[in-house]
Amino acid sequence: MNETKRLTLAAVLTAVAVVGSVLSFPMLGSRCAPVQHMVNVFCAVLLGWRYGVGSAFVASVLRNLFGLGSLLAFPGSMCGAFLSGVVYSRTKNIWLTVAAEALGTGIIGGLAAYPIAILFMGKEAGDVAFYVYVVPFLISTVCGSLLAGLVVNRFKKYLNWGDNGA
């Protein structure tokens, strides 16, 4: 896939993540957006971790500008995109990629939300962030990642998905 096609696909997936944020739901102080995690897995498989992290960053910026997300969208989506992209590039295993997205977003991103919440959202948000953000991040990412894994697994034989060249 040439660079123009990769950038175009990354832009389309970023738009899907932003528009899909309308389907988010509040959970214990954060907004769960499972479509973002689907996009992270799609980017990992189709484009590689660099495009995945870039897409997650731009989607987080746009979600915040449009009032569809919070500052906590950054650590969750970007950690998940990075880890799932690296795992897929090394293993080419869809289900390990799904697990990496859940670990990256749910655990690492949830823990990374703690200092961000204190720094940008105040001590009150930080007081609960460490205990409360891991669970909603995990719920959101497991839903979106599993759905993406099922879609990728179903269509990869028809679309030759999985050769991201990363």
OpenMM code with the backbone's topology and positions (N, CA, C; nanometers):
from openmm import Vec3, app, unit

residues = "MET ASN GLU THR LYS ARG LEU THR LEU ALA ALA VAL LEU THR ALA VAL ALA VAL VAL GLY SER VAL LEU SER PHE PRO MET LEU GLY SER ARG CYS ALA PRO VAL GLN HIS MET VAL ASN VAL PHE CYS ALA VAL LEU LEU GLY TRP ARG TYR GLY VAL GLY SER ALA PHE VAL ALA SER VAL LEU ARG ASN LEU PHE GLY LEU GLY SER LEU LEU ALA PHE PRO GLY SER MET CYS GLY ALA PHE LEU SER GLY VAL VAL TYR SER ARG THR LYS ASN ILE TRP LEU THR VAL ALA ALA GLU ALA LEU GLY THR GLY ILE ILE GLY GLY LEU ALA ALA TYR PRO ILE ALA ILE LEU PHE MET GLY LYS GLU ALA GLY ASP VAL ALA PHE TYR VAL TYR VAL VAL PRO PHE LEU ILE SER THR VAL CYS GLY SER LEU LEU ALA GLY LEU VAL VAL ASN ARG PHE LYS LYS TYR LEU ASN TRP GLY ASP ASN GLY ALA".split()
positions = [
    Vec3(0.0861, -0.1175, 0.0000),
    Vec3(0.0000, 0.0000, 0.0000),
    Vec3(0.0906, 0.1236, 0.0000),
    Vec3(0.0649, 0.2164, -0.0913),
    Vec3(0.1492, 0.3354, -0.0975),
    Vec3(0.1122, 0.4347, 0.0130),
    Vec3(0.1969, 0.5349, 0.0274),
    Vec3(0.1817, 0.6301, 0.1388),
    Vec3(0.0495, 0.7078, 0.1321),
    Vec3(0.0069, 0.7446, 0.0125),
    Vec3(-0.1186, 0.8188, -0.0016),
    Vec3(-0.2367, 0.7341, 0.0442),
    Vec3(-0.2376, 0.6082, 0.0076),
    Vec3(-0.3463, 0.5197, 0.0495),
    Vec3(-0.3428, 0.4979, 0.2004),
    Vec3(-0.2244, 0.4852, 0.2566),
    Vec3(-0.2122, 0.4655, 0.4018),
    Vec3(-0.2647, 0.5883, 0.4774),
    Vec3(-0.2261, 0.7079, 0.4319),
    Vec3(-0.2730, 0.8305, 0.4970),
    Vec3(-0.4243, 0.8465, 0.4830),
    Vec3(-0.4745, 0.8124, 0.3654),
    Vec3(-0.6189, 0.8221, 0.3433),
    Vec3(-0.6945, 0.7263, 0.4336),
    Vec3(-0.6480, 0.6022, 0.4413),
    Vec3(-0.7131, 0.5047, 0.5285),
    Vec3(-0.7038, 0.5482, 0.6751),
    Vec3(-0.5888, 0.6017, 0.7155),
    Vec3(-0.5744, 0.6509, 0.8528),
    Vec3(-0.6732, 0.7644, 0.8799),
    Vec3(-0.6911, 0.8535, 0.7829),
    Vec3(-0.7855, 0.9648, 0.7993),
    Vec3(-0.9290, 0.9133, 0.8108),
    Vec3(-0.9634, 0.8167, 0.7283),
    Vec3(-1.0991, 0.7603, 0.7339),
    Vec3(-1.1221, 0.6911, 0.8678),
    Vec3(-1.0252, 0.6128, 0.9136),
    Vec3(-1.0404, 0.5443, 1.0426),
    Vec3(-1.0462, 0.6443, 1.1577),
    Vec3(-0.9713, 0.7537, 1.1476),
    Vec3(-0.9781, 0.8586, 1.2495),
    Vec3(-1.1176, 0.9197, 1.2526),
    Vec3(-1.1723, 0.9458, 1.1354),
    Vec3(-1.3085, 1.0004, 1.1280),
    Vec3(-1.4097, 0.9039, 1.1874),
    Vec3(-1.3929, 0.7758, 1.1602),
    Vec3(-1.4824, 0.6745, 1.2185),
    Vec3(-1.4742, 0.6786, 1.3714),
    Vec3(-1.3529, 0.6922, 1.4241),
    Vec3(-1.3361, 0.6981, 1.5699),
    Vec3(-1.4056, 0.8204, 1.6287),
    Vec3(-1.3931, 0.9338, 1.5611),
    Vec3(-1.4550, 1.0569, 1.6124),
    Vec3(-1.6069, 1.0473, 1.6047),
    Vec3(-1.6579, 1.0081, 1.4899),
    Vec3(-1.8032, 0.9957, 1.4747),
    Vec3(-1.8568, 0.8858, 1.5661),
    Vec3(-1.7809, 0.7792, 1.5813),
    Vec3(-1.8220, 0.6701, 1.6692),
    Vec3(-1.8260, 0.7087, 1.8153),
    Vec3(-1.7639, 0.8208, 1.8501),
    Vec3(-1.7668, 0.8683, 1.9887),
    Vec3(-1.9071, 0.9079, 2.0326),
    Vec3(-1.9938, 0.9319, 1.9369),
    Vec3(-2.1334, 0.9612, 1.9695),
    Vec3(-2.1950, 0.8409, 2.0404),
    Vec3(-2.1426, 0.7233, 2.0128),
    Vec3(-2.1920, 0.6003, 2.0753),
    Vec3(-2.1265, 0.5734, 2.2106),
    Vec3(-2.0617, 0.6724, 2.2679),
    Vec3(-1.9952, 0.6522, 2.3967),
    Vec3(-2.0969, 0.6541, 2.5105),
    Vec3(-2.0529, 0.6041, 2.6247),
    Vec3(-2.1393, 0.6025, 2.7418),
    Vec3(-2.0565, 0.6356, 2.8652),
    Vec3(-2.1164, 0.7075, 2.9612),
    Vec3(-2.0423, 0.7423, 3.0822),
    Vec3(-2.0280, 0.6208, 3.1734),
    Vec3(-1.9106, 0.6114, 3.2347),
    Vec3(-1.8857, 0.5015, 3.3272),
    Vec3(-1.7845, 0.5480, 3.4315),
    Vec3(-1.8289, 0.5695, 3.5528),
    Vec3(-1.7420, 0.6013, 3.6660),
    Vec3(-1.6442, 0.7156, 3.6388),
    Vec3(-1.6915, 0.8248, 3.5827),
    Vec3(-1.6061, 0.9420, 3.5659),
    Vec3(-1.5370, 0.9540, 3.4321),
    Vec3(-1.5495, 0.8559, 3.3438),
    Vec3(-1.4912, 0.8698, 3.2103),
    Vec3(-1.5981, 0.8367, 3.1072),
    Vec3(-1.5664, 0.8607, 2.9821),
    Vec3(-1.6578, 0.8279, 2.8733),
    Vec3(-1.5988, 0.7096, 2.7986),
    Vec3(-1.6717, 0.6017, 2.7933),
    Vec3(-1.6272, 0.4814, 2.7241),
    Vec3(-1.6671, 0.4908, 2.5775),
    Vec3(-1.5702, 0.4748, 2.4904),
    Vec3(-1.5935, 0.4854, 2.3461),
    Vec3(-1.5382, 0.3613, 2.2776),
    Vec3(-1.6153, 0.2547, 2.2692),
    Vec3(-1.5642, 0.1298, 2.2134),
    Vec3(-1.5235, 0.1383, 2.0665),
    Vec3(-1.5777, 0.2326, 1.9910),
    Vec3(-1.5409, 0.2441, 1.8498),
    Vec3(-1.3932, 0.2815, 1.8364),
    Vec3(-1.3411, 0.3625, 1.9274),
    Vec3(-1.1987, 0.3981, 1.9233),
    Vec3(-1.1112, 0.2734, 1.9315),
    Vec3(-1.1516, 0.1772, 2.0107),
    Vec3(-1.0708, 0.0559, 2.0274),
    Vec3(-1.0809, -0.0341, 1.9051),
    Vec3(-1.1962, -0.0311, 1.8404),
    Vec3(-1.2083, -0.1014, 1.7122),
    Vec3(-1.1106, -0.0411, 1.6114),
    Vec3(-1.1079, 0.0905, 1.6058),
    Vec3(-1.0191, 0.1596, 1.5124),
    Vec3(-0.8729, 0.1284, 1.5454),
    Vec3(-0.8388, 0.1221, 1.6730),
    Vec3(-0.7010, 0.0888, 1.7106),
    Vec3(-0.6606, -0.0475, 1.6572),
    Vec3(-0.7492, -0.1455, 1.6674),
    Vec3(-0.7179, -0.2794, 1.6171),
    Vec3(-0.7101, -0.2775, 1.4646),
    Vec3(-0.8023, -0.2087, 1.3992),
    Vec3(-0.7971, -0.1986, 1.2529),
    Vec3(-0.6660, -0.1340, 1.2083),
    Vec3(-0.6264, -0.0257, 1.2747),
    Vec3(-0.4999, 0.0406, 1.2403),
    Vec3(-0.3807, -0.0517, 1.2637),
    Vec3(-0.3832, -0.1248, 1.3732),
    Vec3(-0.2726, -0.2171, 1.4029),
    Vec3(-0.2561, -0.3187, 1.2905),
    Vec3(-0.3665, -0.3713, 1.2429),
    Vec3(-0.3632, -0.4755, 1.1407),
    Vec3(-0.3347, -0.4179, 1.0020),
    Vec3(-0.3976, -0.3083, 0.9697),
    Vec3(-0.3900, -0.2556, 0.8333),
    Vec3(-0.2752, -0.1579, 0.8100),
    Vec3(-0.2361, -0.0831, 0.9139),
    Vec3(-0.1433, 0.0275, 0.8924),
    Vec3(-0.0167, 0.0238, 0.9774),
    Vec3(-0.0217, -0.0425, 1.0902),
    Vec3(0.0947, -0.0445, 1.1792),
    Vec3(0.0795, 0.0511, 1.2959),
    Vec3(0.1698, 0.0397, 1.3908),
    Vec3(0.1558, 0.1142, 1.5156),
    Vec3(0.1749, 0.2646, 1.4975),
    Vec3(0.2599, 0.3082, 1.4067),
    Vec3(0.2816, 0.4521, 1.3905),
    Vec3(0.1532, 0.5228, 1.3456),
    Vec3(0.0877, 0.4674, 1.2464),
    Vec3(-0.0389, 0.5251, 1.2016),
    Vec3(-0.1469, 0.5091, 1.3079),
    Vec3(-0.1434, 0.3995, 1.3809),
    Vec3(-0.2413, 0.3781, 1.4872),
    Vec3(-0.2304, 0.4825, 1.5964),
    Vec3(-0.1077, 0.5097, 1.6404),
    Vec3(-0.0880, 0.6114, 1.7441),
    Vec3(-0.1247, 0.7495, 1.6909),
    Vec3(-0.0871, 0.7777, 1.5671),
    Vec3(-0.1231, 0.9063, 1.5064),
    Vec3(-0.2737, 0.9232, 1.4957),
    Vec3(-0.3404, 0.8192, 1.4514),
    Vec3(-0.4863, 0.8225, 1.4400),
    Vec3(-0.5512, 0.8408, 1.5770),
    Vec3(-0.5022, 0.7689, 1.6771),
    Vec3(-0.5570, 0.7809, 1.8126),
    Vec3(-0.5365, 0.9217, 1.8680),
    Vec3(-0.4195, 0.9803, 1.8420),
    Vec3(-0.3927, 1.1158, 1.8894),
    Vec3(-0.4872, 1.2165, 1.8236),
    Vec3(-0.4974, 1.2107, 1.6910),
    Vec3(-0.5840, 1.3057, 1.6198),
    Vec3(-0.7299, 1.2863, 1.6605),
    Vec3(-0.7735, 1.1623, 1.6737),
    Vec3(-0.9111, 1.1364, 1.7169),
    Vec3(-0.9346, 1.1927, 1.8572),
    Vec3(-0.8376, 1.1786, 1.9464),
    Vec3(-0.8522, 1.2320, 2.0826),
    Vec3(-0.8608, 1.3842, 2.0806),
    Vec3(-0.7780, 1.4483, 1.9986),
    Vec3(-0.7838, 1.5944, 1.9866),
    Vec3(-0.9217, 1.6374, 1.9365),
    Vec3(-0.9674, 1.5734, 1.8295),
    Vec3(-1.0975, 1.6109, 1.7723),
    Vec3(-1.2126, 1.5808, 1.8681),
    Vec3(-1.2062, 1.4677, 1.9364),
    Vec3(-1.3121, 1.4355, 2.0338),
    Vec3(-1.3188, 1.5403, 2.1432),
    Vec3(-1.2035, 1.5880, 2.1885),
    Vec3(-1.2019, 1.6919, 2.2913),
    Vec3(-1.2523, 1.8247, 2.2360),
    Vec3(-1.2138, 1.8596, 2.1151),
    Vec3(-1.2604, 1.9847, 2.0545),
    Vec3(-1.4113, 1.9854, 2.0339),
    Vec3(-1.4666, 1.8710, 1.9989),
    Vec3(-1.6108, 1.8613, 1.9739),
    Vec3(-1.6910, 1.8276, 2.0995),
    Vec3(-1.6245, 1.8142, 2.2125),
    Vec3(-1.6941, 1.7836, 2.3372),
    Vec3(-1.7428, 1.6401, 2.3460),
    Vec3(-1.6790, 1.5506, 2.2716),
    Vec3(-1.7197, 1.4096, 2.2708),
    Vec3(-1.6310, 1.3212, 2.3587),
    Vec3(-1.5310, 1.3782, 2.4187),
    Vec3(-1.4407, 1.2993, 2.5013),
    Vec3(-1.3785, 1.3854, 2.6094),
    Vec3(-1.2892, 1.3243, 2.6847),
    Vec3(-1.2183, 1.3969, 2.7895),
    Vec3(-1.0690, 1.3860, 2.7640),
    Vec3(-0.9911, 1.4536, 2.8463),
    Vec3(-0.8454, 1.4446, 2.8337),
    Vec3(-0.7955, 1.3015, 2.8535),
    Vec3(-0.8758, 1.2209, 2.9189),
    Vec3(-0.8353, 1.0831, 2.9443),
    Vec3(-0.8419, 0.9968, 2.8189),
    Vec3(-0.8948, 1.0528, 2.7102),
    Vec3(-0.8950, 0.9806, 2.5827),
    Vec3(-0.7522, 0.9625, 2.5312),
    Vec3(-0.6632, 1.0535, 2.5635),
    Vec3(-0.5265, 1.0466, 2.5125),
    Vec3(-0.4489, 0.9244, 2.5620),
    Vec3(-0.4350, 0.9060, 2.6929),
    Vec3(-0.3523, 0.7918, 2.7350),
    Vec3(-0.4139, 0.6578, 2.6974),
    Vec3(-0.5441, 0.6456, 2.7117),
    Vec3(-0.6081, 0.5179, 2.6813),
    Vec3(-0.5929, 0.4785, 2.5363),
    Vec3(-0.6347, 0.5683, 2.4477),
    Vec3(-0.6332, 0.5320, 2.3056),
    Vec3(-0.4914, 0.5179, 2.2521),
    Vec3(-0.4005, 0.6031, 2.2929),
    Vec3(-0.2657, 0.5989, 2.2378),
    Vec3(-0.1847, 0.4806, 2.2898),
    Vec3(-0.1988, 0.4479, 2.4175),
    Vec3(-0.1284, 0.3300, 2.4708),
    Vec3(-0.1796, 0.2024, 2.4049),
    Vec3(-0.3099, 0.1932, 2.3878),
    Vec3(-0.3686, 0.0762, 2.3231),
    Vec3(-0.3265, 0.0644, 2.1777),
    Vec3(-0.3255, 0.1757, 2.1053),
    Vec3(-0.2846, 0.1749, 1.9647),
    Vec3(-0.1390, 0.1317, 1.9510),
    Vec3(-0.0547, 0.1845, 2.0379),
    Vec3(0.0871, 0.1491, 2.0313),
    Vec3(0.1084, 0.0003, 2.0581),
    Vec3(0.0545, -0.0468, 2.1695),
    Vec3(0.0794, -0.1855, 2.2080),
    Vec3(0.0177, -0.2843, 2.1090),
    Vec3(-0.1034, -0.2585, 2.0635),
    Vec3(-0.1655, -0.3505, 1.9683),
    Vec3(-0.0905, -0.3505, 1.8357),
    Vec3(-0.0435, -0.2348, 1.7924),
    Vec3(0.0326, -0.2278, 1.6679),
    Vec3(0.1642, -0.3019, 1.6750),
    Vec3(0.2339, -0.2866, 1.7866),
    Vec3(0.3619, -0.3576, 1.8037),
    Vec3(0.3383, -0.5082, 1.8102),
    Vec3(0.2394, -0.5496, 1.8857),
    Vec3(0.2111, -0.6931, 1.8982),
    Vec3(0.1725, -0.7515, 1.7625),
    Vec3(0.0872, -0.6819, 1.6870),
    Vec3(0.0477, -0.7365, 1.5571),
    Vec3(0.1664, -0.7437, 1.4613),
    Vec3(0.2511, -0.6420, 1.4613),
    Vec3(0.3642, -0.6424, 1.3688),
    Vec3(0.4617, -0.7566, 1.3987),
    Vec3(0.4667, -0.7999, 1.5228),
    Vec3(0.5584, -0.9084, 1.5596),
    Vec3(0.4970, -1.0470, 1.5532),
    Vec3(0.3661, -1.0568, 1.5733),
    Vec3(0.3047, -1.1899, 1.5824),
    Vec3(0.2094, -1.2223, 1.4686),
    Vec3(0.1488, -1.1198, 1.4076),
    Vec3(0.0443, -1.1368, 1.3061),
    Vec3(-0.0752, -1.2165, 1.3594),
    Vec3(-0.0948, -1.2154, 1.4913),
    Vec3(-0.2037, -1.2875, 1.5557),
    Vec3(-0.3121, -1.1887, 1.5980),
    Vec3(-0.4304, -1.2063, 1.5424),
    Vec3(-0.5408, -1.1136, 1.5692),
    Vec3(-0.5771, -1.1129, 1.7175),
    Vec3(-0.5865, -1.2295, 1.7786),
    Vec3(-0.6350, -1.2361, 1.9172),
    Vec3(-0.5321, -1.1844, 2.0163),
    Vec3(-0.4036, -1.2000, 1.9874),
    Vec3(-0.3015, -1.1365, 2.0715),
    Vec3(-0.3069, -0.9844, 2.0549),
    Vec3(-0.3385, -0.9398, 1.9344),
    Vec3(-0.3528, -0.7966, 1.9088),
    Vec3(-0.4704, -0.7392, 1.9877),
    Vec3(-0.5811, -0.8120, 1.9901),
    Vec3(-0.6978, -0.7702, 2.0685),
    Vec3(-0.6618, -0.7636, 2.2168),
    Vec3(-0.5915, -0.8647, 2.2651),
    Vec3(-0.5499, -0.8653, 2.4059),
    Vec3(-0.4541, -0.7496, 2.4352),
    Vec3(-0.3649, -0.7200, 2.3411),
    Vec3(-0.2708, -0.6090, 2.3597),
    Vec3(-0.3438, -0.4752, 2.3639),
    Vec3(-0.4461, -0.4594, 2.2804),
    Vec3(-0.5270, -0.3368, 2.2847),
    Vec3(-0.5944, -0.3232, 2.4214),
    Vec3(-0.6495, -0.4324, 2.4721),
    Vec3(-0.7157, -0.4286, 2.6033),
    Vec3(-0.6148, -0.3983, 2.7140),
    Vec3(-0.4984, -0.4597, 2.7097),
    Vec3(-0.3949, -0.4334, 2.8103),
    Vec3(-0.3441, -0.2899, 2.7991),
    Vec3(-0.3162, -0.2463, 2.6759),
    Vec3(-0.2627, -0.1116, 2.6560),
    Vec3(-0.3592, -0.0027, 2.6976),
    Vec3(-0.4847, -0.0189, 2.6598),
    Vec3(-0.5837, 0.0826, 2.6947),
    Vec3(-0.6338, 0.0651, 2.8377),
    Vec3(-0.6759, -0.0569, 2.8707),
    Vec3(-0.7412, -0.0805, 2.9988),
    Vec3(-0.6497, -0.0670, 3.1190),
    Vec3(-0.5332, -0.1273, 3.1113),
    Vec3(-0.4435, -0.1252, 3.2274),
    Vec3(-0.3442, -0.0092, 3.2184),
    Vec3(-0.2624, -0.0084, 3.1121),
    Vec3(-0.1587, 0.0947, 3.1012),
    Vec3(-0.2218, 0.2334, 3.0841),
    Vec3(-0.3188, 0.2449, 2.9927),
    Vec3(-0.3862, 0.3733, 2.9727),
    Vec3(-0.4646, 0.4173, 3.0950),
    Vec3(-0.5273, 0.3218, 3.1613),
    Vec3(-0.6007, 0.3539, 3.2839),
    Vec3(-0.5092, 0.4063, 3.3932),
    Vec3(-0.3931, 0.3446, 3.4064),
    Vec3(-0.2961, 0.3923, 3.5060),
    Vec3(-0.2334, 0.5249, 3.4650),
    Vec3(-0.2117, 0.5434, 3.3345),
    Vec3(-0.1555, 0.6697, 3.2856),
    Vec3(-0.2545, 0.7843, 3.3014),
    Vec3(-0.3823, 0.7533, 3.3135),
    Vec3(-0.4839, 0.8571, 3.3329),
    Vec3(-0.4679, 0.9266, 3.4681),
    Vec3(-0.4101, 0.8569, 3.5646),
    Vec3(-0.3955, 0.9127, 3.6992),
    Vec3(-0.3156, 1.0433, 3.7009),
    Vec3(-0.1920, 1.0457, 3.6521),
    Vec3(-0.1201, 1.1741, 3.6554),
    Vec3(-0.1824, 1.2805, 3.5650),
    Vec3(-0.2420, 1.2392, 3.4544),
    Vec3(-0.3074, 1.3357, 3.3656),
    Vec3(-0.4281, 1.3979, 3.4353),
    Vec3(-0.5041, 1.3158, 3.5063),
    Vec3(-0.6205, 1.3670, 3.5790),
    Vec3(-0.5774, 1.4669, 3.6852),
    Vec3(-0.4709, 1.4382, 3.7575),
    Vec3(-0.4233, 1.5308, 3.8608),
    Vec3(-0.3716, 1.6594, 3.7984),
    Vec3(-0.2919, 1.6461, 3.6925),
    Vec3(-0.2283, 1.7619, 3.6313),
    Vec3(-0.3288, 1.8559, 3.5647),
    Vec3(-0.4227, 1.8011, 3.4906),
    Vec3(-0.5108, 1.8837, 3.4097),
    Vec3(-0.6541, 1.8963, 3.4618),
    Vec3(-0.6968, 1.8030, 3.5463),
    Vec3(-0.8367, 1.8031, 3.5888),
    Vec3(-0.8526, 1.8294, 3.7379),
    Vec3(-0.7446, 1.8439, 3.8089),
    Vec3(-0.7510, 1.8766, 3.9500),
    Vec3(-0.7340, 1.7579, 4.0416),
    Vec3(-0.7074, 1.7870, 4.1665),
    Vec3(-0.6810, 1.6829, 4.2655),
    Vec3(-0.8001, 1.5907, 4.2862),
    Vec3(-0.9212, 1.6442, 4.2801),
    Vec3(-1.0396, 1.5610, 4.3019),
    Vec3(-1.0483, 1.4505, 4.1970),
    Vec3(-1.0234, 1.4856, 4.0713),
    Vec3(-1.0265, 1.3849, 3.9641),
    Vec3(-0.9126, 1.2861, 3.9836),
    Vec3(-0.7986, 1.3359, 4.0274),
    Vec3(-0.6843, 1.2486, 4.0498),
    Vec3(-0.7030, 1.1530, 4.1650),
    Vec3(-0.7767, 1.1973, 4.2653),
    Vec3(-0.8001, 1.1108, 4.3807),
    Vec3(-0.8742, 0.9832, 4.3435),
    Vec3(-0.9641, 0.9930, 4.2476),
    Vec3(-1.0390, 0.8742, 4.2085),
    Vec3(-0.9809, 0.8057, 4.0852),
    Vec3(-0.8961, 0.8758, 4.0119),
    Vec3(-0.8476, 0.8226, 3.8833),
    Vec3(-0.7769, 0.6893, 3.8982),
    Vec3(-0.6894, 0.6787, 3.9946),
    Vec3(-0.6117, 0.5567, 4.0090),
    Vec3(-0.7014, 0.4363, 4.0345),
    Vec3(-0.8068, 0.4548, 4.1098),
    Vec3(-0.8942, 0.3437, 4.1461),
    Vec3(-1.0084, 0.3213, 4.0475),
    Vec3(-1.0499, 0.4274, 3.9808),
    Vec3(-1.1740, 0.4189, 3.9052),
    Vec3(-1.1536, 0.4077, 3.7541),
    Vec3(-1.0475, 0.4573, 3.6971),
    Vec3(-1.0373, 0.4643, 3.5521),
    Vec3(-0.9985, 0.3331, 3.4855),
    Vec3(-0.9321, 0.2455, 3.5541),
    Vec3(-0.8929, 0.1184, 3.4921),
    Vec3(-1.0163, 0.0361, 3.4541),
    Vec3(-1.1147, 0.0290, 3.5401),
    Vec3(-1.2338, -0.0531, 3.5131),
    Vec3(-1.3128, -0.0029, 3.3914),
    Vec3(-1.3482, 0.1263, 3.3838),
    Vec3(-1.4212, 0.1693, 3.2647),
    Vec3(-1.3388, 0.1603, 3.1368),
    Vec3(-1.2085, 0.1861, 3.1462),
    Vec3(-1.1238, 0.1721, 3.0280),
    Vec3(-1.1254, 0.0269, 2.9813),
    Vec3(-1.1189, -0.0666, 3.0759),
    Vec3(-1.1217, -0.2087, 3.0390),
    Vec3(-1.2550, -0.2488, 2.9760),
    Vec3(-1.3635, -0.2015, 3.0325),
    Vec3(-1.4954, -0.2348, 2.9771),
    Vec3(-1.5063, -0.1839, 2.8337),
    Vec3(-1.4672, -0.0616, 2.8119),
    Vec3(-1.4752, -0.0015, 2.6800),
    Vec3(-1.3871, -0.0745, 2.5799),
    Vec3(-1.2631, -0.1012, 2.6185),
    Vec3(-1.1695, -0.1611, 2.5236),
    Vec3(-1.2013, -0.3067, 2.4944),
    Vec3(-1.2494, -0.3796, 2.5923),
    Vec3(-1.2841, -0.5198, 2.5669),
    Vec3(-1.3986, -0.5279, 2.4667),
    Vec3(-1.4999, -0.4431, 2.4832),
    Vec3(-1.6124, -0.4427, 2.3883),
    Vec3(-1.5654, -0.4104, 2.2470),
    Vec3(-1.4963, -0.3002, 2.2309),
    Vec3(-1.4523, -0.2573, 2.0988),
    Vec3(-1.3480, -0.3483, 2.0372),
    Vec3(-1.2540, -0.3940, 2.1170),
    Vec3(-1.1461, -0.4791, 2.0654),
    Vec3(-1.1980, -0.6143, 2.0209),
    Vec3(-1.2860, -0.6734, 2.0991),
    Vec3(-1.3423, -0.8039, 2.0598),
    Vec3(-1.4220, -0.7931, 1.9309),
    Vec3(-1.5000, -0.6874, 1.9194),
    Vec3(-1.5769, -0.6680, 1.7970),
    Vec3(-1.4832, -0.6508, 1.6766),
    Vec3(-1.3788, -0.5728, 1.6923),
    Vec3(-1.2815, -0.5551, 1.5843),
    Vec3(-1.2127, -0.6865, 1.5513),
    Vec3(-1.1775, -0.7638, 1.6528),
    Vec3(-1.1146, -0.8932, 1.6290),
    Vec3(-1.2036, -0.9857, 1.5482),
    Vec3(-1.3314, -0.9859, 1.5807),
    Vec3(-1.4260, -1.0690, 1.5050),
    Vec3(-1.4369, -1.0228, 1.3595),
    Vec3(-1.4443, -0.8916, 1.3388),
    Vec3(-1.4545, -0.8385, 1.2020),
    Vec3(-1.3279, -0.8685, 1.1228),
    Vec3(-1.2129, -0.8396, 1.1800),
    Vec3(-1.0859, -0.8637, 1.1098),
    Vec3(-1.0699, -1.0118, 1.0810),
    Vec3(-1.0981, -1.0958, 1.1774),
    Vec3(-1.0838, -1.2406, 1.1588),
    Vec3(-1.1765, -1.2912, 1.0488),
    Vec3(-1.2944, -1.2356, 1.0420),
    Vec3(-1.3931, -1.2788, 0.9417),
    Vec3(-1.3546, -1.2356, 0.8001),
    Vec3(-1.3038, -1.1117, 0.7878),
    Vec3(-1.2811, -1.0564, 0.6552),
    Vec3(-1.1372, -1.0631, 0.6057),
    Vec3(-1.0430, -1.1035, 0.6881),
    Vec3(-0.9037, -1.0998, 0.6441),
    Vec3(-0.8770, -1.1921, 0.5253),
    Vec3(-0.9457, -1.3039, 0.5175),
    Vec3(-0.9231, -1.3940, 0.4042),
    Vec3(-0.9794, -1.3371, 0.2746),
    Vec3(-1.0807, -1.2505, 0.2842),
    Vec3(-1.1401, -1.1912, 0.1648),
    Vec3(-1.0671, -1.0659, 0.1198),
    Vec3(-1.0142, -0.9921, 0.2139),
    Vec3(-0.9535, -0.8624, 0.1822),
    Vec3(-0.8017, -0.8622, 0.1924),
    Vec3(-0.7427, -0.9758, 0.2232),
    Vec3(-0.5977, -0.9854, 0.2423),
    Vec3(-0.5497, -0.8888, 0.3506),
    Vec3(-0.6284, -0.8765, 0.4578),
    Vec3(-0.5902, -0.7908, 0.5685),
    Vec3(-0.4747, -0.8559, 0.6414),
    Vec3(-0.3955, -0.7739, 0.7006),
    Vec3(-0.2925, -0.8242, 0.7882),
    Vec3(-0.1534, -0.8024, 0.7374),
    Vec3(-0.1351, -0.7527, 0.6154),
    Vec3(-0.0019, -0.7257, 0.5660),
    Vec3(0.0219, -0.5756, 0.5721),
    Vec3(0.0449, -0.5254, 0.6940),
    Vec3(0.0549, -0.3813, 0.7114),
    Vec3(0.1922, -0.3273, 0.6770),
    Vec3(0.2866, -0.4112, 0.6524),
    Vec3(0.4193, -0.3651, 0.6117),
    Vec3(0.4938, -0.2911, 0.7200),
    Vec3(0.4461, -0.2978, 0.8430),
    Vec3(0.5114, -0.2237, 0.9510),
    Vec3(0.6346, -0.2974, 0.9994),
] * unit.nanometer
topology = app.Topology()
chain = topology.addChain("A")
for resn in residues:
    res = topology.addResidue(resn, chain)
    for name in ("N", "CA", "C"):
        topology.addAtom(name, app.Element.getBySymbol(name[0]), res)
